[in-house]
Amino acid sequence: MVIMRWDGYPTRARNPVVTTGPPSLRYNNGRRTLQQTLYMIALIASALVTPLEKILDAVVLLDGNAIVEVFSRRGRELPTTIRSIDLGDATLAPGFVDLHIHGGAGHDVMEGNEAALAAVESLLAQHGVTSYYPTTVTAPLDQTLLALEQLAKAIEKRKSVRLPRRARPLGIHLEGPFLSHSRRGVHPPEQLRAPSLELFEKFWQASSGTIRMMTIAPELDGALEVIAEARRRGVCVSLGHSDASLEQAQRGIDAGGRHATHTFNAMRPLGHRDPGLLGAILTDPRVTVDMIVDGVHLDPTIVNLVLKTKGNDAAVLITDATAATGMPDGIYHLGPMEVEVKDGRCMSAGKLAGSVLTMDQAVRNVVRSANWELQDAVRLASYNPARVMGVETQYGVIRPGATADLVALSPAGEVRATTVGGVIEIA
């Protein structure tokens, strides 16, 4: 394994192609300036996807935790004074962004402690995820409030503390308790709550204002008021775990719903006379949708249907991963619930309970099942989720001034290296 520290000095490594020299360029307030810096690194790859465009024989210059410049060696020589790492025939892509992730490596994000989050975040980085939104599940109120408090502290800490080789939390995804009883999935029915501004305020205060996404069933009494208030505060309101009719779904969208949670799962089925929530989200251009492409939650034909309906700019990949991700078959926890994993299925009380999917596998699954180019599949896991959350200028994109979060993929889409904030780890 190769580790390039964020300060630019390499530790001992196996088989990298590394050259060294004093760098001389720096990106400063949107402009390149000729300043000496000790932190410059050049990543060289066969190709790069931003993902809005593709560059062959690509070079990405990094200065500390920022991207300085992106260009092709076909039209310009790389200065010999810059430290470089040649990734061979890999394709460089933006680090993945996961909007819906409950855990991994044997831990649930609602545990909230440093050891649990370190394990989850290290596993995410190994699979190309550099930013994520830790996702809660419906639980007793005191447990939810405590989890929100702990996650908020972790998010705040990451603003000032650089933790190499770990994905960074950008905000919280509140999934539950404002969900439909009939479409609750495995969320415990006794803990579901009617939406109210008072309860939303409790969650907001506990999270110190770090809730960035909220899943809600728009047909519930009080939902429209909560949707409108959440959107006013900058929360991405995602419609899901819902038995909404078409009209109820449309009212939820008009109130501020702009996204849909694990499309087709935990939703009223799409009927030719009763299109319901699915009919609304698949046809309304204001709404983006996410889906779990693990071969378990959705048939490949449905994946293709969603992709052809929403296109490559309004579809998003999520994992909905649980503590069992990256672990052997066995019993694990999803919030307060026990789940059993066997043969790639995560189950509780006979129902699917999240997944053991990793984001790099989701990207490969889209390439295979939808016959998409790697560039388009990468967009669903990087730029699109970042744009849904309004952070696409810093994350999910390779451009000067953006955060130095990248993933190097083999021609088959396997992760060869992940860069989080300028710290490079090569498998």
C-alpha positions as CSV (number, residue, x, y, z in Angstrom):
1,M,0.0,0.0,0.0
2,V,1.2,3.5,-0.9
3,I,0.3,6.4,1.4
4,M,1.1,10.0,0.4
5,R,0.6,12.2,3.4
6,W,-1.3,15.5,2.9
7,D,1.9,17.4,3.7
8,G,3.4,16.1,0.5
9,Y,6.1,13.9,2.0
10,P,5.9,10.2,1.0
11,T,6.2,7.3,3.4
12,R,7.7,4.0,2.2
13,A,5.6,2.4,-0.5
14,R,5.3,-0.6,-2.8
15,N,5.7,-0.2,-6.5
16,P,4.5,3.4,-7.1
17,V,6.0,5.5,-9.9
18,V,7.0,8.6,-7.9
19,T,9.3,11.4,-8.9
20,T,10.2,14.3,-6.7
21,G,11.2,17.9,-7.0
22,P,10.4,21.4,-5.7
23,P,6.9,22.4,-7.0
24,S,6.3,26.0,-8.1
25,L,2.6,26.5,-8.9
26,R,-0.2,27.3,-6.5
27,Y,-3.9,27.8,-6.9
28,N,-4.9,30.9,-4.9
29,N,-8.3,32.5,-4.8
30,G,-9.3,31.1,-8.2
31,R,-6.1,32.0,-10.0
32,R,-2.8,30.2,-10.6
33,T,0.1,32.0,-9.1
34,L,3.8,31.4,-9.2
35,Q,4.5,30.6,-5.5
36,Q,6.8,28.1,-3.9
37,T,4.9,25.3,-2.1
38,L,6.0,22.1,-0.5
39,Y,2.6,20.4,-1.1
40,M,2.3,20.0,-4.8
41,I,1.6,16.5,-6.2
42,A,0.7,15.5,-9.8
43,L,-1.5,12.5,-10.3
44,I,-1.0,11.0,-13.8
45,A,-3.5,8.6,-15.4
46,S,-4.5,7.2,-18.7
47,A,-7.8,9.1,-18.5
48,L,-9.8,11.3,-16.3
49,V,-13.6,12.0,-16.0
50,T,-14.6,15.2,-14.3
51,P,-17.3,13.5,-14.8
52,L,-18.9,16.1,-17.1
53,E,-16.0,15.6,-19.6
54,K,-13.3,13.1,-20.4
55,I,-9.6,13.9,-20.7
56,L,-7.0,11.5,-22.0
57,D,-3.5,11.2,-20.8
58,A,-4.6,13.3,-17.8
59,V,-2.8,15.2,-15.1
60,V,-4.3,16.5,-11.9
61,L,-2.2,18.9,-9.8
62,L,-2.9,18.9,-6.1
63,D,-1.7,21.4,-3.6
64,G,-2.5,20.2,-0.1
65,N,-6.2,19.4,0.0
66,A,-7.1,21.4,-3.2
67,I,-7.1,20.6,-6.9
68,V,-4.9,23.2,-8.6
69,E,-5.1,22.3,-12.3
70,V,-6.4,19.6,-14.7
71,F,-4.9,19.1,-18.1
72,S,-3.8,16.6,-20.7
73,R,-0.2,15.7,-21.3
74,R,-1.0,15.5,-25.0
75,G,-0.9,19.2,-25.3
76,R,1.5,20.1,-22.5
77,E,4.5,18.6,-20.7
78,L,4.5,18.0,-17.0
79,P,7.1,20.2,-15.3
80,T,9.9,18.1,-14.0
81,T,9.9,20.1,-10.7
82,I,6.6,18.6,-9.5
83,R,6.3,15.5,-7.5
84,S,4.3,12.9,-9.5
85,I,2.5,9.6,-9.1
86,D,1.8,7.6,-12.3
87,L,-1.4,5.5,-12.0
88,G,-0.8,3.8,-15.3
89,D,-3.9,2.7,-17.2
90,A,-6.3,3.9,-14.4
91,T,-9.1,6.4,-14.9
92,L,-9.2,9.2,-12.4
93,A,-12.7,10.2,-11.2
94,P,-14.1,12.4,-8.5
95,G,-14.4,10.7,-5.1
96,F,-17.8,9.1,-4.6
97,V,-20.5,10.7,-2.5
98,D,-23.0,8.5,-0.6
99,L,-26.2,10.1,0.4
100,H,-27.6,7.1,2.2
101,I,-25.3,5.0,4.4
102,H,-26.1,3.4,7.7
103,G,-22.8,1.7,8.5
104,G,-20.1,-0.8,7.6
105,A,-17.2,-2.8,9.0
106,G,-19.4,-4.1,11.8
107,H,-20.5,-0.7,13.0
108,D,-23.6,1.5,12.7
109,V,-23.4,5.2,12.3
110,M,-25.9,5.7,15.1
111,E,-23.3,4.4,17.6
112,G,-21.8,7.8,17.0
113,N,-18.5,7.1,18.8
114,E,-15.1,7.7,17.2
115,A,-14.2,4.0,16.9
116,A,-17.4,3.2,15.0
117,L,-17.1,6.2,12.7
118,A,-13.4,5.5,12.0
119,A,-14.2,1.9,11.0
120,V,-17.1,3.0,8.7
121,E,-15.2,5.8,7.1
122,S,-12.1,3.7,6.5
123,L,-14.2,1.1,4.7
124,L,-15.9,3.8,2.6
125,A,-12.6,5.2,1.5
126,Q,-11.4,1.8,0.5
127,H,-14.3,1.7,-2.0
128,G,-13.8,5.1,-3.4
129,V,-16.3,7.1,-1.2
130,T,-14.7,10.3,0.0
131,S,-17.8,12.1,1.4
132,Y,-21.0,10.7,2.9
133,Y,-24.1,11.6,4.8
134,P,-24.5,9.2,7.8
135,T,-28.1,8.0,7.8
136,T,-30.3,7.4,10.9
137,V,-33.1,4.9,11.1
138,T,-36.3,5.1,13.1
139,A,-35.5,4.5,16.8
140,P,-36.7,5.6,20.2
141,L,-36.7,9.3,20.4
142,D,-33.9,9.6,23.0
143,Q,-31.6,7.3,20.9
144,T,-32.3,9.4,17.8
145,L,-31.5,12.6,19.6
146,L,-28.3,11.2,21.1
147,A,-27.2,9.9,17.7
148,L,-27.9,13.3,16.1
149,E,-25.8,15.0,18.8
150,Q,-22.9,12.7,18.4
151,L,-22.9,12.8,14.6
152,A,-23.1,16.6,14.7
153,K,-19.9,16.7,16.8
154,A,-18.2,14.4,14.4
155,I,-19.2,16.6,11.5
156,E,-18.0,19.7,13.2
157,K,-14.7,18.1,14.2
158,R,-14.0,17.1,10.6
159,K,-14.1,20.8,9.5
160,S,-10.9,21.5,11.4
161,V,-9.2,18.1,11.8
162,R,-7.7,16.2,8.8
163,L,-8.2,12.4,9.2
164,P,-6.3,10.6,6.4
165,R,-7.8,7.6,4.6
166,R,-11.3,8.2,5.9
167,A,-14.4,9.5,4.2
168,R,-15.7,12.7,5.6
169,P,-19.3,13.3,6.8
170,L,-20.8,16.4,5.3
171,G,-24.2,16.3,7.1
172,I,-26.9,13.9,8.4
173,H,-29.6,12.1,6.5
174,L,-32.6,11.7,8.8
175,E,-34.5,8.6,7.6
176,G,-37.4,8.2,10.0
177,P,-39.6,8.6,11.9
178,F,-41.8,10.5,9.5
179,L,-42.6,7.4,7.4
180,S,-45.7,5.5,6.3
181,H,-46.8,2.6,8.4
182,S,-47.7,0.6,5.3
183,R,-44.4,1.3,3.6
184,R,-42.1,1.4,6.6
185,G,-40.0,-1.6,5.5
186,V,-38.1,-2.7,8.7
187,H,-38.5,0.6,10.5
188,P,-40.1,-0.3,13.9
189,P,-43.8,0.7,13.7
190,E,-44.0,1.7,17.4
191,Q,-41.4,4.4,16.9
192,L,-42.9,6.0,13.8
193,R,-44.1,9.6,14.4
194,A,-46.5,12.0,12.8
195,P,-44.6,14.9,11.2
196,S,-44.7,18.0,13.2
197,L,-42.8,21.3,13.3
198,E,-42.2,20.7,17.0
199,L,-40.5,17.3,16.6
200,F,-38.6,18.5,13.5
201,E,-37.2,21.3,15.6
202,K,-36.0,18.9,18.3
203,F,-34.1,16.9,15.7
204,W,-32.7,20.1,14.2
205,Q,-31.5,21.4,17.5
206,A,-30.0,18.0,18.5
207,S,-28.1,17.9,15.2
208,S,-26.9,21.5,15.6
209,G,-28.4,22.3,12.3
210,T,-26.4,19.6,10.4
211,I,-29.4,17.7,9.0
212,R,-28.9,18.0,5.3
213,M,-31.4,15.4,3.9
214,M,-34.6,14.1,5.3
215,T,-36.8,11.2,4.1
216,I,-40.5,11.8,4.6
217,A,-43.8,10.3,3.4
218,P,-45.7,13.3,1.9
219,E,-49.2,11.9,2.5
220,L,-48.9,12.0,6.3
221,D,-50.8,14.6,8.3
222,G,-48.4,17.5,8.9
223,A,-45.9,16.4,6.3
224,L,-46.4,19.4,4.0
225,E,-45.6,21.9,6.7
226,V,-42.5,20.0,7.7
227,I,-41.4,19.7,4.1
228,A,-41.7,23.4,3.5
229,E,-39.9,24.3,6.7
230,A,-37.1,21.8,6.1
231,R,-36.5,23.1,2.6
232,R,-36.5,26.7,4.0
233,R,-33.6,25.6,6.2
234,G,-31.6,24.2,3.3
235,V,-32.5,20.5,3.9
236,C,-32.9,18.3,0.8
237,V,-36.3,16.8,1.3
238,S,-36.5,13.3,-0.1
239,L,-39.8,11.5,-0.6
240,G,-39.8,7.9,0.4
241,H,-41.2,5.1,2.6
242,S,-44.5,6.3,1.2
243,D,-47.9,5.1,0.1
244,A,-48.7,8.4,-1.5
245,S,-51.2,8.7,-4.3
246,L,-50.2,10.7,-7.4
247,E,-52.0,13.8,-6.1
248,Q,-50.4,13.5,-2.6
249,A,-47.0,13.1,-4.1
250,Q,-47.4,16.1,-6.3
251,R,-48.4,18.2,-3.3
252,G,-45.3,17.0,-1.5
253,I,-43.2,18.1,-4.5
254,D,-44.9,21.5,-4.7
255,A,-44.2,21.9,-0.9
256,G,-40.5,21.4,-1.5
257,G,-39.7,17.7,-2.0
258,R,-36.9,17.5,-4.6
259,H,-35.6,14.0,-4.3
260,A,-36.7,10.4,-3.8
261,T,-35.3,7.8,-1.5
262,H,-34.4,4.3,-2.8
263,T,-36.8,4.5,-5.8
264,F,-39.2,1.6,-6.1
265,N,-38.3,0.3,-2.7
266,A,-40.8,1.0,0.2
267,M,-43.1,2.8,-2.2
268,R,-46.6,2.2,-3.5
269,P,-46.3,0.1,-6.7
270,L,-46.5,1.9,-10.1
271,G,-50.0,1.2,-11.5
272,H,-51.3,2.1,-14.9
273,R,-54.4,3.7,-13.3
274,D,-52.8,4.5,-10.0
275,P,-49.2,5.8,-10.7
276,G,-48.7,7.0,-7.1
277,L,-45.5,8.5,-5.9
278,L,-43.5,6.7,-8.5
279,G,-45.5,8.2,-11.3
280,A,-44.8,11.7,-9.8
281,I,-41.1,11.4,-9.2
282,L,-40.3,9.7,-12.5
283,T,-42.0,12.3,-14.6
284,D,-41.4,15.5,-12.7
285,P,-38.2,17.3,-13.8
286,R,-37.8,19.0,-10.5
287,V,-37.2,15.7,-8.7
288,T,-34.0,13.6,-8.7
289,V,-34.1,10.0,-7.6
290,D,-31.7,7.5,-6.0
291,M,-31.6,3.8,-6.1
292,I,-29.8,0.7,-4.7
293,V,-28.2,-1.1,-7.6
294,D,-27.1,-4.3,-5.8
295,G,-28.9,-6.9,-7.9
296,V,-31.2,-7.5,-4.9
297,H,-33.3,-4.4,-4.4
298,L,-34.0,-3.8,-8.1
299,D,-34.3,-6.0,-11.2
300,P,-31.9,-4.8,-13.9
301,T,-34.9,-3.9,-16.1
302,I,-36.1,-1.5,-13.4
303,V,-32.7,0.0,-13.2
304,N,-32.8,0.6,-16.9
305,L,-36.3,2.1,-16.6
306,V,-35.2,4.6,-14.0
307,L,-32.0,5.6,-15.9
308,K,-33.9,6.0,-19.2
309,T,-36.6,8.0,-17.5
310,K,-34.4,10.3,-15.4
311,G,-31.3,10.4,-17.6
312,N,-27.7,10.7,-16.4
313,D,-28.3,14.0,-14.7
314,A,-31.2,13.2,-12.4
315,A,-30.3,9.7,-11.2
316,V,-28.1,9.0,-8.2
317,L,-26.6,5.8,-6.8
318,I,-26.7,5.1,-3.0
319,T,-25.7,2.0,-1.1
320,D,-28.1,2.0,1.9
321,A,-25.2,0.0,3.4
322,T,-25.5,-1.5,6.9
323,A,-23.0,-2.5,9.5
324,A,-22.7,-5.9,7.7
325,T,-21.0,-4.3,4.7
326,G,-17.5,-5.6,4.4
327,M,-18.2,-8.4,6.9
328,P,-18.9,-12.1,6.8
329,D,-22.5,-13.5,7.0
330,G,-23.9,-13.1,10.5
331,I,-26.0,-11.0,12.8
332,Y,-25.5,-7.2,12.9
333,H,-27.4,-4.1,14.0
334,L,-29.2,-1.5,12.0
335,G,-29.9,1.2,14.5
336,P,-31.9,-0.6,17.3
337,M,-32.8,-3.6,15.1
338,E,-31.0,-6.9,14.5
339,V,-30.4,-7.9,10.9
340,E,-29.1,-11.1,9.5
341,V,-26.9,-11.2,6.4
342,K,-26.6,-14.3,4.3
343,D,-25.6,-14.7,0.7
344,G,-25.5,-10.9,0.1
345,R,-29.0,-10.2,1.5
346,C,-29.6,-8.2,4.6
347,M,-32.9,-9.2,6.2
348,S,-34.9,-8.5,9.3
349,A,-38.2,-10.2,10.1
350,G,-38.4,-11.5,6.5
351,K,-37.9,-8.0,4.9
352,L,-34.9,-6.5,3.2
353,A,-33.1,-4.3,5.7
354,G,-30.5,-2.2,3.9
355,S,-27.7,-3.7,1.9
356,V,-24.1,-4.8,1.9
357,L,-23.4,-2.9,-1.3
358,T,-20.3,-0.7,-1.8
359,M,-20.3,2.3,-4.1
360,D,-17.7,1.0,-6.5
361,Q,-19.7,-2.2,-6.9
362,A,-22.8,-0.1,-7.6
363,V,-20.9,1.8,-10.4
364,R,-19.8,-1.5,-11.9
365,N,-23.3,-2.9,-11.7
366,V,-24.6,0.1,-13.7
367,V,-21.9,-0.4,-16.3
368,R,-22.8,-4.0,-16.7
369,S,-26.6,-4.0,-16.3
370,A,-27.4,-0.8,-18.2
371,N,-24.5,-1.1,-20.7
372,W,-23.4,2.4,-19.7
373,E,-20.0,4.0,-20.1
374,L,-17.9,4.2,-17.0
375,Q,-18.0,8.0,-17.2
376,D,-21.8,8.1,-17.0
377,A,-21.9,5.6,-14.2
378,V,-19.3,7.5,-12.2
379,R,-21.5,10.6,-12.5
380,L,-24.3,8.9,-10.7
381,A,-22.0,8.3,-7.7
382,S,-20.2,11.6,-7.6
383,Y,-21.4,14.8,-9.4
384,N,-25.1,14.0,-9.2
385,P,-25.3,13.3,-5.5
386,A,-23.1,16.3,-4.8
387,R,-25.4,18.5,-6.9
388,V,-28.5,17.2,-5.1
389,M,-26.9,18.4,-1.9
390,G,-25.7,21.7,-3.4
391,V,-22.0,21.0,-2.8
392,E,-21.0,20.3,-6.4
393,T,-18.4,23.1,-6.6
394,Q,-16.3,21.4,-3.9
395,Y,-17.2,17.7,-4.0
396,G,-18.1,15.1,-6.7
397,V,-16.1,17.0,-9.4
398,I,-12.6,17.4,-10.6
399,R,-12.0,21.1,-11.3
400,P,-9.5,23.7,-10.1
401,G,-10.4,24.9,-6.6
402,A,-12.4,21.8,-5.7
403,T,-11.4,19.6,-2.7
404,A,-8.7,17.0,-3.7
405,D,-11.0,14.0,-3.4
406,L,-10.4,11.5,-6.2
407,V,-10.6,7.8,-6.9
408,A,-8.5,5.9,-9.4
409,L,-10.4,3.1,-11.2
410,S,-9.1,0.2,-13.2
411,P,-10.5,-0.4,-16.7
412,A,-12.9,-2.8,-15.0
413,G,-14.0,-0.1,-12.5
414,E,-12.2,-1.5,-9.5
415,V,-10.6,0.9,-7.0
416,R,-6.9,1.2,-7.3
417,A,-6.4,4.4,-5.2
418,T,-8.4,6.9,-3.2
419,T,-7.5,10.4,-2.4
420,V,-9.2,12.2,0.5
421,G,-8.3,15.8,1.0
422,G,-5.0,15.3,-0.9
423,V,-4.0,12.1,1.0
424,I,-3.4,9.4,-1.5
425,E,-3.7,5.7,-0.7
426,I,-2.9,3.2,-3.5
427,A,-4.1,-0.4,-3.1
